[in-house]
Amino acid sequence: MTKPAARIVVVFFVFLSAFAAARGSPVRSEDYSMEILVDGAPLERHAARGRTYVEAVPGREYSIRLRNNTGGRVAVALSVDGLNTIDAKTTTARTASKWILEPWQVLTLEGWQTSGSTARRFYFTTEESSYGAWLGKTGNLGVIAAAVFREKRSRPAGIQKPGRKDEEKLRAEPSMHGGPAAPSGDAAGQRASELSDDHAATGIGAEVGHEVVRVPFDAESAPAATLRIRYEYRDALVRLGVLRPVEPACDALCRRERSSGFDGMEFAPDPYR
């Protein structure tokens, strides 16, 4: 049975309706979810410092599983290290190319979409070997972010042009990565000489088949939910206080330090009896 193609949309916003208020139903925490999978199993999540962390596994490929647990169709802007997973661009969430999820759909993405039928795998690597470093865009290494947009309900077409304040608001809109959209080149983040082998980032790896088709989607003007996961190697998570350090195995000196001098024996045992 042929696997259906994933559906993507490139959203072009028209000023007539770009600033219409979204009046959907309230969003619940379980409506949308994102998981990082290694060998098909989700990595354990750690809540700390007001964020959600997972432990990166050096050299391992991973995938991202998105869930739409609602009865409405949604569009998801998804970035890895600040790079859109469809076109590797760095944009705002509103203007990003998006994945379309039908009601109750689960979509698992294995890598960056490199054509209409292929993708290249995500894998954990160092900052210096990351896809972002190759592109010269290193301002958002170590974060996976998803912005979920609900489909706009039918409403009469607007005719009023936006005023100057509306245009300023659109230009000032933050990106889905928590700040202004980063420019390309070294200005986007660390210079090559500042990148570290000690911190995790994502590389672009083996090619896999992944069919996509473009479909129309009229998105609401603001995301209904934003999901973010920070990933780091274990040493970095320990330094951040997310994970506790692993106690070393008890060596001979450690064993001697546990000695107490008494064990409750009443008489000395006789080795000749």
N, C-alpha and C positions, 0 to 999 in steps of 0.2 A: 504494500500500500504506500503510495507516494505521500511524503510528509508535506502538509500545506506550507506555502511560503509565508514567512513572517511579513507583516505589513508595516510600512513606514509612511510617514507623511512629512513633507517639507512645508512648514507653515509660513505663509506670507500674510502679514497683518495689514488690514485696511483701516485708515484712520476713522472711517465712518463709525466703526463699532469697537475700536480697540479699547476704549475706556468704558464700555458698558459694564455695569456692576454684575458680578456673578451671584445669582440667587438660587444656588442649589441647596440640597439638603445638607445638614451638618455632617462633617467628616468624622468618622470614628477611627480610633487608633488601629483597629484590625481591618479597615477597609482596603488598605494597600500595604504590601510588604516587599522587602528586598533581602535576599540571602546570597552569601558568597559560598560557592560549592567547590570542594576539592575531591576528586574521585566520586562525584555525585552526592557527597554528604556535606551538609552545611557546617561551616566553621562556627565554633562556639563564639557567642557574642559576649562582650564585657562592657558594662555600663560604668563609665568613670569620667570625671572632669566635665560632665555635661555632654558627653559624646558617647557613641557606640564604637567599640574597637573589635577587631579580629586579629588573630596572630597569623601573619604571613608565613608561608612555608617556602624557604629558598628554593628556587628553580622549578617549583611545581606549577603546572597549569591550573587555571581555575575558571569557573563560569559564574554568571550572575543570574539568579532566578527572581523574576518579577511576578507578583501575584495581584490580580484584580479581583478582590472579593466582593464586588458590588454587581448590581444588575445593569449598570450603565457602561458604555464604551468609553475608554480613556486613552489619552496619548501621553507617553512617558518620554521626557527628555532625559537621557542617561549619559553620564560622563564618567570616564576613568582617568584619573590624574588630570582632570580638567579638560580632557579631549572627548568630544562627542563620539559615541561608539558607532555612529553611522558614517560620519564624514571627517572625524578627527579635528573638527573646528572648535575654537573656543569662543562661545557666544553667550548671550543671556539665555535663560531657560525658555523664555517666550519665543524667541526667534530660532531656537535650535530645531534641527530635524528630530523627529520623534518616532518611537515605536508605538504601534496601535495594539491595544489589548481589548478583546471583546469581553462582554460580561462573563465573570467567573473564570477568565482565562489565566493560565500559567504560561509564561514565556521564559525559556532559558537561553541565554546568549553566551556564546563561547569565545567571542572575540570581536575585534573591530571589523565592520563590514567594508570589504575592499572592492566589491563589485556587486552586480545584481544576483550573483549566485555563489559567491565565496566570502569567507571571513578568515581572519588570522587570529590565532589563539592568544588569550590573555595568559601571562605567566608572571610569577613573582621574580623580580631581579633587583639589581642595584639601581640607584639613581643614574649612574654613569651609563648603564646599559639599557636604560628605559626608552620606550618609544617617544616619550616627551622630550628626552634629551636629544634624540635623533632629529626631532622636529624643531628643536630650539624653544620649546614651550614647557618650562619647568616650574611654573608658579603654583601648581596645585597637585604636586606629587603626593601620593599616599592617601588619597581620598576617592571614594566612589560615591557619586551623588545622583539621585533621581528626583525629578520634579514631575508630579502627576497632574495632568490637566483633564478636567471633565469636558464632555462635549456640550457645546452651547445649545441651550434650548431655543426653539423657534421663536423669533420675535420680529416685529416689523422692522424693515430696513431703516437705518438712520440717514439723515440728510445733512446734519450739522457738522461742519469742519471743526477739528480740534482747535482750541485756542493756544496761545503761546505757552501757558502753564502746562497744558496737556503734552505738548511737544517736549518741553523741558523734562517732564516726568518720565516720558519714554526714554529719552537719552540718558537719564540718571538712574534708570532701573538697574538694580544689582544683578550680577550673574548668578547662575545656579550654584556656584561654588562659594558663595558667601561674600563676594566683593565685586568690583567692576570687572568687566571682561578684560582679560589680559591681552596685551599686544603680542605679536610674534617676536622671535629673536630673543637675545639675552635679556632684554628688558622685561620679559615675561616671568622671570624668576632668577634662580641662581645662574651665574656664569659656569661654564663647563669646569673651570678649575675649582669651583666651590661645591660641586656635586660629591656625594659621599657613597662609599661602598658599604657603609654600616646601616643605611636606611633603605627600606623597601620601596620599590616602584614597580611599574608594570611594563613588561616588554611585549613586543608584537611577534608572535611565533608562527607555528606551523599552520598551513592553510587547511581549512575545512570547508565542506560544502554548506551553504546557507542561502537558500532562495528568498528573495524579498520582492514585493510589489508595492507600488505607490498607490495610495488611496486618498480621497478627500476627507478632511476632518476639520470642522469648525470649532476651534478650542476656545474655552473661556479665557478671559484676559489675565487671570491670575491662577497659579497652581492651587489645587485643592489640598495637596500634601507635598512635602519635601522630605526625602529620606537620604541620610548620609551615613556612611560607614568609613571609619578611619582604619587603615591597616598598617602594621609595623611588624618588624621582626621581634622575637622574644626579648632580646636585650634592651631594645628601645622601650617596649611595653613595661619592663621592670623599672627602667629609669623614670618613666612617666608615672609610676605608681599604679599602673593598671593591673599588673601581675606581680605576685610575690616572687622573690628570688628563690631558686631551687636550692635547698640545703645540700651541701656536699655529702657524699657517702662517708660513713664513719670509718676512718682509718685506724691504724694501731694506736696512735696518740690519743685520738678521740675515745677509743675504747678504754684506754687506761684512765682517762679523765672521769669516766663513769664509775670507777671503782669506789666502793664505800667502806671497805674494811670489815664489814660484818655481814653474815648471811644466815644467822640463826642456828648454826651447828652447835651441839652441846659438847661433843668430844671430837678429838682429831681422828679421822678415819685411818684405819690400819691397812696399809697396802699389802701386808703379808697374810691377811685373813680373808 
